[in-house]
Amino acid sequence: MACITERWSKSMSRWKFGWALCLMSVAAHAAPAPADTELLARAQDWLQNGQGRTAYGMLEPHESELAGVPAYDYLLGQAALAAKQPTRAALAFERCLAVQPLNGTCRLGMARAHMALSEVDSARIELDTISRSAPPEPVQDAVSHYLGLLSNTKQSNNDRRLSSYLEVGMGYDSNINSATSTADMALPAFGGAVFTLSRDGRKRSSGFNRAAFNLRYSAPLSENWRYLLETNIAGTGNWATQDYNTIVSDVSAGVVRQADRHQFSARLLAQHYALGGHTYRNTVGVLGQYAYAVSERSEFSAFTQASQLSYPDQNLRNANRYTGGVSWSQAFANDRAVAYGSVYGGWEDTRRSGAPQDFAYGFSGVRAGGLYLFTPRIKLEAGVGAERRINDGKDALFETRRRATLYDAFLGLDYAINRKLSLRPQYRFNHSDANTPLRDFQRHVFTMNLRYELF
């Protein structure tokens, strides 16, 4: 390593010229066969879209035939780092530098590989070499950051993350009030007399407009602890009537601790739900979660949540809700696909002593879903769920203990127009299969959303 450093200090002008070539295009260094150019372009596309493991799965089988081609070795090294294969990354960058010692991007990749392998001295030599070459400002900033990490300065604890998006859309909802489509029903509480529901008590459909805003921020508190903050606000305006327009705003704040494969998090939650221009429900709660990385592609998690629900205009419905569950997620197909499954259960108890007994209930449910990346720009998501609810007491109108199974499903497509803008069509289905006809309904919602990533 010392001889390399000496050689570089004697050829400063050549190094500056090398940086210019490197930043123009890695492909300019290489001369892959035309048949391989498409492979490298597709791998580069996956890398630029944050799917390094997919890129690694594409590139690794071609190592025997393309090793020594700088463009290939550079991409393989970057993909190997993303796939947590630092040894393979170091070998790839080493081949790249053997052919083109002035390739600054490969040298920076080599420094990162040394860091991932905890080879501090070797990483520092590579970074110092780059720093003395007067590289472009963005590269120098990266070098300074990595040197700070190696020196255990404050920069190692300065990884603040901020993201935000704005989403607008329009769609159609077949049942904006989640009501039954049955017009007439017999009520046992009145001797089986048949009553006709008012128009507001029956299923109503409408087109709608919607908008949503999300903001996420996290900052390190110490080496293993981070502070988390997230806020959302979403509004829906129905074309047919304003009575069921909604505005839902929520905020959460908490901490997360990472310890090897273990992650612990705790958050405080608050939500305001407005319906028809009036406060419908306020919720506050706490959420605790534990996650264990079984492998690079498998994760087990468990959670528990306690919430307090308050209904300003219906105080008898005020309740405490307790939920707990476990889940498993699995990546496969070179990380182009992720599947998950979860089971959960809990209960909701009323807080007012005079509340009807049937307001309290127990519940249990299952969920499954996943996503698949067809291309770096196109992602498909889908999920299904079922929840069983059994109320504590008898329904006053139907004189029977309420039971219901709630089914839901969704299917969505995410098409990235560019790195900031994406088109997101989605379909959602809900069905309440209840033993009391007043609460038996189906709902179909079709939405076309446009999302812009603010930062």
C-alpha positions as CSV (number, residue, x, y, z in Angstrom):
1,M,0.0,0.0,0.0
2,A,2.9,2.4,0.8
3,C,4.4,2.0,-2.7
4,I,1.0,2.9,-4.2
5,T,0.8,6.0,-2.1
6,E,4.2,7.1,-3.1
7,R,3.5,6.6,-6.8
8,W,0.3,8.6,-6.5
9,S,2.0,11.5,-4.8
10,K,4.5,11.7,-7.7
11,S,1.8,11.8,-10.4
12,M,-0.7,14.4,-9.1
13,S,-1.6,15.7,-12.5
14,R,-2.3,12.3,-13.9
15,W,-4.6,11.6,-10.9
16,K,-6.6,14.8,-11.5
17,F,-7.1,13.8,-15.1
18,G,-8.1,10.3,-13.9
19,W,-10.8,11.8,-11.7
20,A,-12.3,13.7,-14.6
21,L,-12.5,10.5,-16.6
22,C,-14.0,8.6,-13.7
23,L,-16.7,11.1,-13.0
24,M,-17.7,11.2,-16.7
25,S,-18.6,7.5,-16.8
26,V,-17.3,4.3,-15.4
27,A,-18.2,2.7,-18.7
28,A,-15.6,5.0,-20.4
29,H,-12.8,3.0,-18.7
30,A,-14.1,-0.3,-20.0
31,A,-14.5,-2.1,-23.3
32,P,-17.0,-4.8,-22.6
33,A,-18.4,-6.8,-25.5
34,P,-21.7,-5.4,-26.9
35,A,-23.5,-8.4,-25.5
36,D,-22.3,-7.4,-22.0
37,T,-23.2,-3.7,-22.2
38,E,-26.9,-4.5,-21.7
39,L,-26.1,-6.5,-18.5
40,L,-24.0,-3.7,-17.1
41,A,-26.7,-1.1,-17.9
42,R,-29.4,-3.2,-16.2
43,A,-27.2,-3.7,-13.1
44,Q,-26.5,0.0,-13.0
45,D,-30.2,0.7,-13.1
46,W,-30.9,-1.6,-10.2
47,L,-28.0,0.0,-8.2
48,Q,-29.3,3.5,-8.8
49,N,-32.7,2.5,-7.5
50,G,-31.3,1.1,-4.3
51,Q,-31.5,-2.6,-5.2
52,G,-27.8,-3.6,-4.8
53,R,-28.5,-7.2,-4.0
54,T,-30.5,-7.7,-7.1
55,A,-27.7,-6.2,-9.1
56,Y,-25.2,-8.5,-7.3
57,G,-27.3,-11.5,-8.2
58,M,-27.2,-10.5,-11.9
59,L,-23.5,-9.7,-12.0
60,E,-21.9,-12.4,-9.9
61,P,-22.6,-15.3,-12.3
62,H,-20.5,-13.5,-15.0
63,E,-17.4,-13.0,-12.9
64,S,-15.4,-15.7,-14.6
65,E,-15.8,-14.2,-18.0
66,L,-15.8,-10.4,-17.2
67,A,-13.3,-10.2,-14.3
68,G,-10.7,-7.6,-15.3
69,V,-13.1,-5.4,-17.2
70,P,-13.0,-2.2,-15.0
71,A,-16.7,-1.3,-15.7
72,Y,-17.8,-4.7,-14.6
73,D,-15.5,-4.9,-11.6
74,Y,-16.6,-1.5,-10.4
75,L,-20.3,-2.4,-10.6
76,L,-19.7,-5.8,-9.0
77,G,-17.9,-4.1,-6.1
78,Q,-20.7,-1.6,-5.5
79,A,-23.3,-4.4,-5.7
80,A,-21.3,-6.6,-3.4
81,L,-21.1,-3.9,-0.8
82,A,-24.9,-3.4,-0.9
83,A,-25.3,-7.2,-0.6
84,K,-23.0,-7.2,2.5
85,Q,-20.3,-9.1,0.7
86,P,-17.3,-6.8,1.5
87,T,-14.6,-9.5,0.7
88,R,-16.0,-10.0,-2.8
89,A,-16.2,-6.2,-3.1
90,A,-12.6,-5.8,-2.2
91,L,-11.5,-8.4,-4.8
92,A,-13.5,-6.6,-7.5
93,F,-12.2,-3.2,-6.7
94,E,-8.7,-4.6,-6.5
95,R,-9.0,-6.0,-10.1
96,C,-10.3,-2.6,-11.2
97,L,-7.3,-0.7,-9.7
98,A,-4.9,-3.2,-11.1
99,V,-6.0,-2.3,-14.6
100,Q,-6.6,1.4,-14.0
101,P,-4.8,2.7,-10.9
102,L,-6.1,6.2,-11.6
103,N,-9.8,5.1,-11.3
104,G,-10.9,7.2,-8.3
105,T,-14.3,5.7,-8.0
106,C,-12.9,2.2,-7.7
107,R,-10.4,3.5,-5.1
108,L,-13.2,5.0,-3.0
109,G,-15.1,1.7,-3.3
110,M,-12.0,-0.1,-2.1
111,A,-11.9,2.2,1.0
112,R,-15.5,1.4,1.8
113,A,-14.7,-2.3,1.4
114,H,-11.8,-2.0,3.9
115,M,-14.2,-0.2,6.3
116,A,-16.8,-2.9,6.0
117,L,-14.1,-5.5,6.8
118,S,-12.9,-3.4,9.8
119,E,-9.5,-2.9,8.2
120,V,-9.1,0.6,9.5
121,D,-5.5,1.3,8.6
122,S,-6.0,0.2,5.0
123,A,-9.1,2.2,4.6
124,R,-7.4,5.3,5.9
125,I,-4.5,4.9,3.5
126,E,-6.9,4.7,0.5
127,L,-8.9,7.8,1.7
128,D,-5.8,9.8,2.4
129,T,-4.5,9.0,-1.1
130,I,-7.8,10.2,-2.6
131,S,-7.9,13.4,-0.4
132,R,-4.4,14.4,-1.5
133,S,-5.4,14.2,-5.2
134,A,-7.7,17.2,-5.0
135,P,-10.8,15.4,-6.1
136,P,-14.1,17.1,-6.9
137,E,-16.0,18.6,-4.0
138,P,-18.7,15.9,-3.7
139,V,-16.0,13.2,-3.6
140,Q,-14.0,15.2,-1.0
141,D,-17.1,15.5,1.2
142,A,-17.5,11.7,1.0
143,V,-13.9,11.2,1.9
144,S,-14.1,13.6,4.8
145,H,-17.2,11.8,6.1
146,Y,-15.5,8.4,5.9
147,L,-12.3,9.7,7.6
148,G,-14.5,11.1,10.3
149,L,-16.1,7.7,10.9
150,L,-12.6,6.1,11.1
151,S,-11.4,8.8,13.5
152,N,-14.5,8.3,15.7
153,T,-15.3,12.0,15.5
154,K,-18.7,13.6,15.8
155,Q,-19.3,12.9,12.2
156,S,-19.8,9.3,13.1
157,N,-22.8,10.3,15.0
158,N,-24.2,12.9,12.5
159,D,-26.3,10.6,10.3
160,R,-29.5,12.7,10.3
161,R,-32.2,11.5,7.9
162,L,-35.1,13.6,6.6
163,S,-37.6,12.5,4.0
164,S,-41.0,13.8,2.9
165,Y,-43.6,13.4,0.2
166,L,-46.8,14.9,-1.1
167,E,-49.4,12.8,-2.7
168,V,-52.6,13.7,-4.6
169,G,-55.2,11.5,-6.2
170,M,-58.7,10.8,-7.2
171,G,-60.9,7.7,-7.3
172,Y,-64.2,5.9,-6.7
173,D,-65.6,4.5,-3.4
174,S,-68.5,2.1,-3.6
175,N,-69.4,2.6,0.1
176,I,-68.2,5.8,1.6
177,N,-70.2,5.3,4.8
178,S,-69.3,1.5,5.3
179,A,-73.0,0.8,5.5
180,T,-75.2,-2.2,4.5
181,S,-77.0,-2.3,1.2
182,T,-80.1,-3.8,2.8
183,A,-83.0,-1.4,2.9
184,D,-85.5,-3.4,5.1
185,M,-84.7,-5.5,8.1
186,A,-86.6,-7.1,11.0
187,L,-85.6,-6.1,14.5
188,P,-86.1,-8.7,17.2
189,A,-86.1,-6.0,19.9
190,F,-89.5,-4.8,18.4
191,G,-91.0,-8.2,18.0
192,G,-89.6,-8.8,14.6
193,A,-91.2,-5.7,13.1
194,V,-89.7,-4.7,9.7
195,F,-88.1,-1.3,9.5
196,T,-86.8,0.6,6.5
197,L,-83.4,2.3,6.8
198,S,-83.1,6.0,5.9
199,R,-81.0,6.9,2.9
200,D,-78.1,7.9,5.2
201,G,-78.2,4.5,6.9
202,R,-77.6,2.6,3.6
203,K,-74.6,2.2,1.4
204,R,-73.6,5.3,-0.6
205,S,-71.1,5.5,-3.4
206,S,-69.1,8.5,-4.6
207,G,-66.1,9.7,-6.5
208,F,-63.5,11.5,-4.4
209,N,-60.4,13.6,-4.3
210,R,-57.6,13.0,-1.8
211,A,-54.3,14.5,-0.7
212,A,-51.7,13.3,1.8
213,F,-48.4,14.6,3.3
214,N,-45.8,12.7,5.1
215,L,-42.6,13.8,7.0
216,R,-40.0,11.5,8.6
217,Y,-37.0,12.6,10.6
218,S,-34.4,10.6,12.6
219,A,-31.2,11.5,14.3
220,P,-28.6,9.6,16.3
221,L,-28.7,10.0,20.1
222,S,-25.6,7.8,20.6
223,E,-23.8,5.0,18.8
224,N,-26.7,2.6,19.0
225,W,-29.7,4.8,19.7
226,R,-31.7,7.0,17.3
227,Y,-34.6,9.4,17.7
228,L,-37.6,9.0,15.4
229,L,-40.3,11.4,14.4
230,E,-43.0,11.0,11.9
231,T,-46.1,12.9,11.0
232,N,-48.9,12.3,8.4
233,I,-52.0,14.2,7.3
234,A,-54.5,12.9,4.8
235,G,-57.8,14.2,3.6
236,T,-60.6,12.8,1.4
237,G,-63.3,14.9,-0.2
238,N,-66.3,13.0,-1.6
239,W,-68.1,14.4,-4.6
240,A,-71.6,13.2,-3.6
241,T,-71.7,14.6,-0.1
242,Q,-69.5,16.3,2.5
243,D,-70.9,14.4,5.4
244,Y,-68.3,11.6,5.1
245,N,-65.3,13.7,4.2
246,T,-62.3,12.8,6.4
247,I,-59.1,14.4,7.6
248,V,-56.8,12.2,9.5
249,S,-53.6,13.6,11.1
250,D,-51.2,11.6,13.3
251,V,-47.8,12.0,14.8
252,S,-45.4,9.6,16.4
253,A,-42.1,10.1,18.3
254,G,-39.8,7.6,19.8
255,V,-36.4,5.9,20.0
256,V,-34.9,2.8,18.4
257,R,-31.8,0.9,19.6
258,Q,-29.8,-1.4,17.3
259,A,-27.6,-4.1,18.9
260,D,-26.1,-6.5,16.4
261,R,-29.1,-8.4,14.9
262,H,-31.5,-7.1,17.5
263,Q,-33.6,-3.9,17.2
264,F,-35.8,-2.4,19.9
265,S,-38.1,0.5,19.4
266,A,-40.7,2.4,21.4
267,R,-43.0,5.2,20.2
268,L,-45.6,7.5,21.5
269,L,-48.6,7.9,19.1
270,A,-51.4,10.4,18.7
271,Q,-54.1,10.7,16.0
272,H,-57.0,13.1,15.3
273,Y,-59.8,11.8,13.1
274,A,-62.3,14.3,11.7
275,L,-65.4,13.2,9.9
276,G,-67.7,15.6,8.0
277,G,-65.9,18.6,9.4
278,H,-66.2,17.5,13.1
279,T,-64.0,15.6,15.4
280,Y,-65.0,12.0,15.4
281,R,-62.2,10.3,17.4
282,N,-58.9,11.1,19.2
283,T,-56.4,8.4,19.9
284,V,-53.2,8.4,22.0
285,G,-51.0,5.4,22.7
286,V,-47.7,3.7,23.0
287,L,-46.1,1.1,20.7
288,G,-43.2,-1.2,21.5
289,Q,-41.5,-3.4,19.0
290,Y,-38.7,-6.0,18.8
291,A,-37.1,-7.2,15.6
292,Y,-34.5,-9.9,15.1
293,A,-32.6,-10.3,11.8
294,V,-32.5,-14.1,11.5
295,S,-30.5,-13.7,8.3
296,E,-29.8,-11.1,5.7
297,R,-33.1,-11.9,4.1
298,S,-35.3,-13.0,7.0
299,E,-36.6,-11.1,10.0
300,F,-38.8,-11.9,12.9
301,S,-40.6,-9.2,14.9
302,A,-43.0,-8.9,17.8
303,F,-45.0,-5.9,18.9
304,T,-47.4,-4.7,21.6
305,Q,-49.6,-1.6,21.5
306,A,-51.9,0.1,24.0
307,S,-54.2,2.9,22.9
308,Q,-56.8,5.2,24.4
309,L,-59.8,6.1,22.1
310,S,-62.0,9.1,22.8
311,Y,-65.2,10.0,21.0
312,P,-66.2,13.6,21.9
313,D,-69.8,13.2,20.7
314,Q,-70.2,9.6,21.8
315,N,-68.6,9.3,25.3
316,L,-70.0,5.8,25.9
317,R,-67.8,4.5,23.1
318,N,-64.6,5.8,24.8
319,A,-62.3,2.7,25.2
320,N,-58.9,1.3,25.9
321,R,-57.5,-1.0,23.2
322,Y,-54.7,-3.5,23.6
323,T,-53.0,-5.3,20.7
324,G,-50.1,-7.7,20.4
325,G,-48.7,-9.8,17.6
326,V,-45.7,-11.4,15.8
327,S,-44.6,-11.3,12.1
328,W,-42.1,-12.8,9.7
329,S,-40.7,-11.2,6.6
330,Q,-38.7,-12.9,3.9
331,A,-36.8,-11.6,0.9
332,F,-36.1,-13.8,-2.1
333,A,-35.5,-13.7,-5.9
334,N,-32.3,-11.7,-5.4
335,D,-34.2,-9.3,-3.1
336,R,-36.6,-8.4,-5.9
337,A,-39.4,-9.8,-3.9
338,V,-40.4,-9.6,-0.2
339,A,-43.2,-11.6,1.5
340,Y,-44.6,-11.1,5.0
341,G,-47.1,-12.7,7.3
342,S,-48.4,-11.8,10.8
343,V,-50.8,-12.9,13.5
344,Y,-52.2,-10.6,16.2
345,G,-54.9,-10.4,18.8
346,G,-56.2,-8.2,21.5
347,W,-59.3,-6.6,23.1
348,E,-61.1,-3.3,23.4
349,D,-62.7,-2.3,26.7
350,T,-65.1,0.6,27.3
351,R,-64.0,3.2,29.9
352,R,-67.4,4.4,30.9
353,S,-69.3,2.3,33.5
354,G,-72.7,2.9,31.9
355,A,-71.6,1.8,28.4
356,P,-73.5,-1.0,26.8
357,Q,-71.7,-4.3,27.3
358,D,-71.6,-5.1,23.6
359,F,-69.3,-2.1,22.9
360,A,-66.4,-4.2,24.3
361,Y,-65.0,-7.0,22.2
362,G,-62.0,-9.3,21.6
363,F,-60.3,-9.7,18.3
364,S,-57.7,-11.8,16.5
365,G,-56.4,-11.7,13.0
366,V,-53.9,-12.7,10.3
367,R,-52.3,-10.8,7.5
368,A,-50.1,-11.7,4.5
369,G,-48.7,-9.8,1.6
370,G,-45.6,-8.8,-0.3
371,L,-44.1,-6.8,-3.1
372,Y,-42.3,-7.7,-6.3
373,L,-39.9,-5.5,-8.4
374,F,-40.6,-6.2,-12.0
375,T,-38.1,-3.6,-13.1
376,P,-36.3,-0.7,-11.2
377,R,-39.3,1.5,-12.1
378,I,-42.2,-0.9,-11.6
379,K,-43.2,-2.4,-8.3
380,L,-46.3,-4.5,-7.5
381,E,-47.7,-4.7,-3.9
382,A,-50.5,-6.9,-2.6
383,G,-51.9,-8.0,0.7
384,V,-54.9,-9.8,2.4
385,G,-56.1,-9.9,5.9
386,A,-58.9,-11.3,8.1
387,E,-59.9,-10.3,11.6
388,R,-62.5,-12.1,13.8
389,R,-64.4,-10.0,16.4
390,I,-66.6,-11.3,19.1
391,N,-68.5,-8.7,21.3
392,D,-69.0,-9.2,25.0
393,G,-72.7,-8.6,25.2
394,K,-75.9,-8.8,23.2
395,D,-76.8,-6.3,20.5
396,A,-79.7,-4.3,21.8
397,L,-81.6,-4.3,18.5
398,F,-81.0,-7.9,17.3
399,E,-80.8,-9.5,20.8
400,T,-77.8,-11.6,20.0
401,R,-74.2,-11.6,20.7
402,R,-72.4,-9.8,17.9
403,R,-69.9,-11.7,15.8
404,A,-68.1,-10.5,12.6
405,T,-65.2,-11.4,10.4
406,L,-63.6,-8.5,8.6
407,Y,-61.8,-9.3,5.4
408,D,-59.7,-6.9,3.5
409,A,-57.4,-7.0,0.5
410,F,-55.4,-4.5,-1.6
411,L,-53.5,-4.5,-4.9
412,G,-51.2,-1.6,-5.9
413,L,-48.8,-0.7,-8.6
414,D,-45.9,1.8,-8.1
415,Y,-44.5,3.2,-11.4
416,A,-41.5,5.5,-10.9
417,I,-41.7,8.2,-13.6
418,N,-38.4,9.5,-12.3
419,R,-36.5,9.6,-9.0
420,K,-39.0,12.1,-7.5
421,L,-42.3,11.4,-9.2
422,S,-44.3,8.1,-9.1
423,L,-47.8,7.0,-10.3
424,R,-49.6,4.7,-7.9
425,P,-52.9,3.1,-8.9
426,Q,-54.5,1.0,-6.1
427,Y,-57.5,-1.1,-5.5
428,R,-58.8,-1.9,-2.0
429,F,-61.6,-4.3,-0.9
430,N,-63.3,-4.6,2.5
431,H,-66.0,-7.0,3.6
432,S,-67.7,-7.2,7.0
433,D,-69.3,-10.6,7.4
434,A,-71.5,-10.0,10.4
435,N,-74.4,-11.9,12.1
436,T,-76.3,-8.7,12.4
437,P,-77.4,-7.3,9.0
438,L,-76.9,-3.7,10.1
439,R,-73.1,-4.2,10.2
440,D,-72.8,-6.5,7.1
441,F,-71.3,-4.7,4.1
442,Q,-68.8,-4.7,1.2
443,R,-66.7,-1.9,0.0
444,H,-64.5,-1.4,-3.2
445,V,-62.2,1.6,-3.5
446,F,-60.2,2.5,-6.7
447,T,-57.6,5.2,-6.5
448,M,-55.1,6.8,-8.8
449,N,-52.4,8.6,-6.8
450,L,-49.5,10.8,-7.9
451,R,-46.6,11.0,-5.4
452,Y,-43.8,13.6,-5.3
453,E,-40.8,13.0,-3.1
454,L,-40.0,16.4,-1.7
455,F,-36.7,15.3,-0.2
